[in-house]
Amino acid sequence: MTRRGLLKGAAATSAMALVSAPAWAADYPTRPVTMIVPWGAGGGSDACGRIISALLERRLGQPFNVVNRTGGAGVIGHSAIATAPADGYTLGLVTVEIAMMHHLGLTQLTYEDYTPLGLMNADSPAITVSSRSDYTDIASLTEAIRTSKPGTFKASGTSQGGIWHLALVGWLQSLGLEGNHVTWVPSEGSAPAMQDLIAGGIDIVTVSLGETKAMVDAGRAVNVALMGSERASSHPDVPTLIESDAGDFSLATWRGVCGPKDMPQEAADKVAAALAEIAVDPEFVDFMNGRGFNITYLDPQAHEQMMAEADEQLAKTMAAAGLIQG
């Protein structure tokens, strides 16, 4: 090709780039988007992921298809989000476990492997028992645990070393007990843990209030306390551990929407703007309040800062609990 031909070709390519980039930005998304949830169907993360996806679909005009990628204590789903093509067509619900898994030696993934788009939810865990339990208030349950032999009680709510497990460990330590005084039974999320509680396989579940709602409303489970700094507005009758003199301990978990690292800025901005609208959408507010989920919205910059701070804080907490690996 002659020099003149090369120049003409380069000019044509540049012109196409100038035309196609803004058009792509304006049109995104032009095809269905996958929303990966790293936890099982029926749990709190699944519920949050599905309502957010439905409202994103309504605003952005393309299907947002929820895919549950479970396993590996959350590693499989979080890895699927991080390693997806960074084109805006695979997003995911990144949960607090991303600030924990690498400290456990389960993965090298950290919050830095994602494009934060908006925090949507933060909740403190409840301490929940079966309605058939001998201990249906926090005072009697705490006394029974304090005076029991190690391993007498069993608890569940997530994987070994997951945030709900860490909640149990922190509570036990605040009572002056070893973190393994109550045996932890790993599960792939809150839904199977609640089923195991009702079936009598375990004695305690430590998950969010929203994740216990169906069983509590059905009269099959009882929330005896909240591991929060204050009572939840959705459950004003559930006392905190601190006010009940049942341990000086509080904790919160969170869920936010992220894309893979280096997601196109135009796509990130569109999704982030839609999430900001969703956070105050009456349908979202009613959905979250009705299920006991606390709405805590942060924009992308604040979302990233929060994840960094959580990573540092949980590293210290996990070290104190003897959970750090490597």
N, C-alpha and C positions, 0 to 999 in steps of 0.2 A: 504494500500500500504506500502511496506517495505521502509526503509530508502534509500536503494540502488535504489528502484524504484522512490522515490521522487527526488533523485539527478539526475537520468537519465531524468526525466520529466522536471526538472528545466533547465538542460543543453539544452534539445531540445527546450524549450521555448526561452531561451536566444539566441540560434543559429538562431531561426526563426526571432526574433526581429532584430538581426544584419543584416539578409539578407533582411527582408521586408522593414525596414526604408529607407535605401538608394535606394532600388528599387522604393518605393513610391515617394521619392523625385525626382528621375530621370524621372519618368513616368508622374508626374503631369503636366496637368490634364488628367485623364483617362476617363472622361465623361463630358457632357455639364456643363457649368458654367452659373449661373444666374447673370445678372447685373441689380440691382435695381436702377431705377431713381425715386426720390421722387416727381417729378413734371410731368405735363401733356404732352401728345404727341404733337409735333409741336413746343414746346418752345425751348429755347436755351439749357437748361440742357438736354433735350431729344436728340437734335441734337448732342451735345458733347458726350453724353453717347453712342450713336449709332455708331459714327465713331470710337471711342476708342474701343468699343466692336468688331467691324468688324476687326480692325487691331490686337487686341489681339488674336482673333480667327485665323487669318492668321499665327501669330507667334507661338502660343501654340498648334495648331492642334486640337482644340475641339470647338464646337459651344459656343459662348457667347451670351446668349439670354437676350435681354433687356425686362424688365418688369416695366411698369409705376405703381408705388404705390402712388397714390395721396391722398390728404385729410389731414385735421388737420393742415393746415399751414405748411406742410412738415413733421409733426411729424410721420405720418403713415409710410411713406417710409423710413425715417431715423431710425425709430424703427425696421422696418423689416430687415434692414442691420445689426443693432447692435445685434439683438436677433437671427439671423440665426445661424445654426451650424458653429462653427469656424473650418471648415475643408477645406477652400479654394474654395468651390464650390458655395458660394454666396458672391458676391462683390457688391459694390454700388458706385454711384456718390454722394459723400457727399459735400454739398454746404454750403455757408457762413451762412445759417440759423442755422446750428448746434451751432454757436457761439452766437445765439440770443434766440432760443426757450426757453431755461431753464430760462433765465432772464425774459421772458414774463410769466413764470409760466405754460407753456404749456406741459412741460415734464421735467424729471430729466436727460435726456440724455445730455452728453457733448462730446467734442472731445476725452476725455479719454476712451470712450466706443468703440473705433475703432482701427484698425491697419492701420495707414497711409501707402499708397503704392506709392503715387506720386501726386503732384499738377500739373494740366494740363492747367489751364486757369484762368485768372483774368481780369475783365472788369469793367470799370466805366459806370454808367448809363447815358443815353441820356435823354433829355427832348424833347418829341415828341408830335406833334399836327397833327390833320387832315389837309390835303391840302386845305380843305374848311374852315378852321378856319379863324377868323378875325385877328389872331395874328400868323403870320408865320415867325417871327424873335424873338430872345430872348429879345430884348429891348422892343418891344411893348407888348409882353406877360408879362414880368416882371412888366411893368408899369400898365397894366390892373389888375394884381393880387394885386399889392400894393394898388391900389385905389378902389378895389372892397369890397363889404360887405362879411364877413365870410360866406362860403358855396356857394358863387356864382359859383365858379369853382369846377369841380370834376376831380379826377385823379385815376388811377389804375395801376396795374402791377404785383401785387402778393397779398398775404393774409394780413390781418390786422397785423401790427407789423413786417412784413417781410422786407427784406433788401431794396427793392425798395420803400416801404412805408417810411422806415427810411431815405432814400435818399431825398424824398419829404420833410419830416419834417426838416431835416438838412438844406435844401435849404431855406425853409420858414423862419427858425430861423435866417439864415444869412441875410435875408432881414428885420429883425426886426419884423417879424410877428409870431403869434402863430402857433404851429405845425398843428393845425386843421383848419387853415384859409381856406385851400383848402380841401374839403371833400374827404376822401379816400374811394373808392369803392372796397372792397376785390374781388380778383379773384384767380383762381387756377393756375395762370401762365401768361406768357407774351402773348401767342397766343390768349386766350379769351379776354384779355385786349385790344389787338390791334384790334380785331374784334369789340369790344364795341366802341373803338375810332372812327373807320370808320363809324359805324352805328349812331354815334352822341350821344351815351349814356353818354360819358364822354368827357372831354376837353383836358386832358393831360395824357400821359403814361410816366412813368419813368422806363425804362428797358434798357438792354444793346443795343448797336448799332446793333449787330448781330441779335437780336430778332426783330428789327424793319425793317430789310433789305428788306424783301419781299414786305411789304406795301410801303416802301419808293421807291424802284425800280419800283413799279407799278404806282408811282405818286399819291398815295392815302394818304401818310403821309409825314411829314417833320421833320427832326431832327433839332431843333433850337439851341441846346447847349449840351455840354458834361460836366458832373460833375466829371471831372478829373483834375489832376495837369498839364496836357499838352494835346495837341490835339492827337487824335488817328492816327497812321500811315495809317490805313485803310480808315479813313474819314478825310483827312486833311482840308477839307472845313468846318467842324463843329467846331465852336469856343468853348472854355471853358467858364464856368460862370465867372471865375476870370478875364480873359482877357476882357470879355464883360462888366465888372462892373455890373454884375447881381447877385452878391452874392459871398462871400469869402468862398467857400465850395467845397470839393472834397471827393469822396468815391470810393471804389472798391469792387466788389463781386468776388467770386472765386469758382472753382469746382475742386475736386480731387477724385481720386479713393481710396477707403478704403475697408477693410474687417472687420469682427467682431473682437473684442478684442481677443488677444491670438491666432490669426491665426497661423498655423504651419509656422515656419520660412522658411522652404524650399519652400513652396508654395508662401509665401510673397516675397521671393527673386526672384523667377521666374517671378512673375507678375511685380514687381518693375523694373527688368531689361528690360522687354518687354516695359513698359511704357516709360523708358528712351529712348529707340530706337524710339518709336512712336512719341515722342515730336519733333524729328528732321526728321521724315519721310516726304519726299516731298508731299505724298498724304495727310497726316494730315495737313501739313503747308498750302497747297493749299486750303483744305477744310475750315480750320479756317479763313484764310485770305479772302477767297471768301465770307464768311458769316459775316465778321466783328468781329470775335472773336479773342481776344488777347492771344497768347500762352505764358504762364508763367509756366515754369517747375521747380519743386523742388523735390529733392530726398526724400525718406521716413523720414529721420531725420529732414531735413529742413521743410518738409511738416508739421510734428508734431509741430515743434517750431512755425511755422507761425500760425497754428490753435490756439495754446495757446495764442499768442500775440493778435490775432484777438478777442478772447474771452474777454480778458481784455480791449481792446480798445473799443469794441462795448458795453460793460457793462457801460463804462463811458458815451459814446454817448447816449445810451438809457436812462440812468438816467437823463441826461440833457434834454432829450425830454419828460420825464415823462412817459416812457414806461415800467419801471421796475416794476415787480409784486412780492410781497412777501418780 
